[in-house]
Amino acid sequence: MPKPILEVRDLTVEYDTGDRPVVAVDAVDLDVHAGEFVGVVGESGCGKSTLLFAIAQLLSSPAAITGGSVRFQGQNLVAMSETKLAALRWRDFSVVMQSAMNALNPVKSIGGQFKDAIMAHDEPVTDDRPAEVLRLVGIDPIHLKSYPHQLSGGMRQRAMIAMALLFTPDLIIMDEPTSALDVVAQRSLMVQIKDLQQKLGFAVVFVTHDMSLVSHFSDRLVVMYAGQVVELGATRAVFDNPAHPYSKGLLDAFPSIRGPKVPLTGIPGSPPNLAHPPSGCRFHPRCPVAFEDCPKIEPELYQVGSVQARCLLHAPGQTHAADPIREATS
Amino acid sequence: MTSVNVDQLSSTDSDSAPLLETKKLTRHFRVGRGLSRKMLHAVDDVDLTIGRQEIVALAGESGSGKSTIARLLAGVYKPTDGEIYYQGQALSSMRSRRDQLAYRSDVPMVFQDPFSSLNPAFRVSHGILRSLKLHRTDLTRSQRYDEAERVVEAVGLAPAGEIMHRYPYELSGGQRQRIGFAQALAHKPKLILADEPVSMLDVSIRIGLLNLMAELRRSEGVSFLYITHDIASARYVADRLVIMYAGHIVESGPTESVLANPKHPYTDLLLGAVPDPRAPLTAAVEGDTGEPPKVIDPTPGCRFRWRCPLVVDECHHITPTRRRLGDNHDAACHVAQPDPGEENLAAR
């Protein structure tokens, strides 16, 4: 297998809150290969957006990277100077933010904002490149003259993606780009992102709280809980046979429009306060299959078939039934 | 055919009238100034009925007019045309402040965004106690407090006494939305207008609130108008599903019937867009860019015709009206076919 273009090792991010630091991202490892689509899912407050910002070196005080490395195409971004980073951003990797309304400048036309990004780099770009990328995302280039408020929510989000494509980067980081859209616009945007990815070959790291959204689009899935990766594996494998009770809970949290109507419970409780994370396994207070070891022993990521899961049920030498997760929660 | 009987009785007997009914409800907004003044048709000719203890889901894309309907029903907007009947009584005939207060107390609203709908400067008990003071003047101060505690418990927050003393920032999004429901519940409502109550919340806690709606219907006997763009959640709680497109109701019927046997091509499109990891990816929505039109000074014709895969000549000239095509199942489409055995109904 070729070397990954993005290697995150042991990445730790802390928020300095005065008394004790809040560890929002706790020793996360993540590899992204060229042309791969990686989905990062979890509830709000699980650290998924902080992880993205840490990868893109966009964190601002009181958050700071306190350990680990982010190697992008062999270079460690954590140790890199702002000037060097500025050259990389947009050109080699770009970020699409959650709310396009806030990410676009409201008093500047779309074309003007494209020009800003182009002028900040010494890359040779043809004059019709802005029109070209707009066409790529299915917007009439006439909208280069439009201001953000003149576009619908879906079009603004597309314009953001067009901007991210200006220099055809190798990696695009997306932070819930579809969460402000309704289902039809959401689906068509997802189909388009996937299309572009296949056409242009960039890699995508896609953060969302809606696991079902990425089910048909991502190659690999990272499930985060309380700052940690709790499950990691091929998307299909995680969906067909979730190894962590939390992934299973997320999967069962939304109703289906097909099949029999079954009562659902969601995941009881709410995510823990990261200033005082629960002892042992961080999910144990909400876990339907927790047992006596869970509050005591902190689980690691164990290999479970083709996936990895941070659950003591899968610890080597664990005597519990082979698959109590499915039995107890289904 | 009980619904037909109920309709006929509505003017004479307020007890057997549907809880709330709209007839040809219409709301237009003026856009532009001077010579470029135009009319935006947000809601046109909407006939909607909500029964007692019924959960009706109103689904559609953003901009389809579903929130405008909620605001019309809540009395935030005045209708441009048409009428809203509450227990058989026309809303426009409720002139006195007492009548209007009574209506607002019976039909409260729960808002989409739990982060901005609670006043951050007050404890969460503030909103509940305020509405109790306004709407239930018979209660003493301590009774109001007891009642507030009761509704906070009813929405599944415990310990109620302690939660009520917190500030909104001390609660999670799901808890705040439950407080939103508690506020609505405090004045013993008949119908709660819930405008996308779960769309700002995490997927993992949405189910809890949907279950809460079903539970409140059972324990408190309230009806819900559940406004959403998520058909899967509508299926989970609603008895009846009403689909809106560009200000018109395009399809309505019992939830399962609409989902299993969608009549309108737009309903098909919406269903195809619901992400479902258990099903294979459907190609139905590929190529559709998902832009509902802004209905400004419309000409006759079906408003879905530009996106419709089944479009025929008729669609460009004649606005389709709702026809009965199945058991309690209507659609406004020239092409949609009635169920076998329902042809007579359709012709009527």
Interface residues (C-beta under 8 A of the other chain):
Chain A: E43 S44 G138 S152 G153 G154 M155 L181 D182 V183 V184 A185 Q186 R187 S188 L189 V191 H209 D210 M211 S212 L213 S215 H216 F239 G249 L250 L251 A253 F254 P255 S256 I257 R258 G259 K261 P263 L264 T265 G266 I267 P268 S270
Chain B: E61 S62 G63 S172 G173 G174 Q175 D202 V203 S204 I205 R206 I207 G208 L210 N211 H229 D230 I231 A232 S233 R235 Y236 L259 L269 L270 L271 G272 A273 V274 P275 D276 P277 R278 A279 L281 V285 E286 D288 T289 G290 E291
